[in-house]
């Protein structure tokens, strides 16, 4: 596979390409699909673990957790351009 196959695959990810491409192009797209599936699975597992962990918190831990989220949002909101 050459870098041109990777470049062609990345350029057409945003749109639907009906052109014929080489095998390398489809291998790159298949690889991106596999990585996307792994990422979705990992995010789902992480979210389920997060929800379970929040449910096991004491009220004091939950308040500290919410205060931390609030501070993080304030900092991010302050640093983002208008």
C-alpha positions in Angstrom: 0.0 0.0 0.0 1.3 3.4 -0.9 0.7 6.8 0.7 -1.4 7.7 -2.4 -4.0 5.0 -1.4 -4.1 6.4 2.1 -4.5 10.0 0.8 -7.3 9.0 -1.6 -9.2 7.2 1.2 -8.9 10.1 3.6 -9.9 12.6 1.0 -13.1 10.8 0.1 -14.2 9.9 3.6 -16.3 13.0 3.7 -18.3 12.2 0.6 -19.5 9.2 -1.4 -17.0 8.1 -4.0 -18.4 6.2 -7.0 -15.0 6.0 -8.8 -13.2 2.7 -9.1 -10.1 2.5 -6.9 -7.4 0.0 -6.3 -7.3 -2.7 -3.6 -5.2 -0.5 -1.3 -8.0 2.1 -1.1 -10.5 -0.4 0.0 -8.1 -1.9 2.5 -7.5 1.5 4.1 -11.3 2.1 4.3 -11.8 -1.3 5.8 -9.1 -0.5 8.4 -10.8 2.8 9.2 -14.1 0.9 9.6 -12.5 -1.6 12.0 -10.9 1.2 14.1 -14.2 3.0 14.2 -16.0 -0.2 15.4 -13.3 -0.7 18.1 -13.7 2.9 19.2 -17.5 2.7 19.5 -17.2 -0.5 21.5 -14.6 0.9 23.9 -16.7 4.1 24.4 -19.8 2.0 25.1 -18.0 -0.2 27.6 -16.5 2.9 29.3 -19.8 4.6 29.5 -21.4 1.6 31.1 -18.6 1.3 33.7 -18.9 5.1 34.3 -22.7 4.8 35.0 -22.1 1.9 37.4 -19.4 3.8 39.2 -21.6 6.9 39.6 -24.4 4.7 41.0 -22.0 3.4 43.7 -20.9 6.8 44.9 -21.8 8.2 48.3 -23.6 11.5 48.4 -20.4 13.3 49.3 -18.4 11.7 46.5 -21.2 12.6 44.1 -21.2 16.2 45.1 -17.4 16.4 44.7 -17.8 14.7 41.3 -20.4 17.2 40.2 -18.3 20.2 41.5 -15.3 18.8 39.5 -17.4 18.6 36.3 -18.7 22.2 36.9 -15.1 23.5 37.4 -14.0 21.7 34.2 -16.8 23.3 32.2 -16.1 26.7 33.6 -12.4 26.4 32.7 -13.2 25.1 29.2 -15.8 27.8 28.6 -13.4 30.5 29.7 -10.6 29.3 27.4 -12.8 28.8 24.3 -12.9 31.7 21.9 -16.3 33.5 21.6 
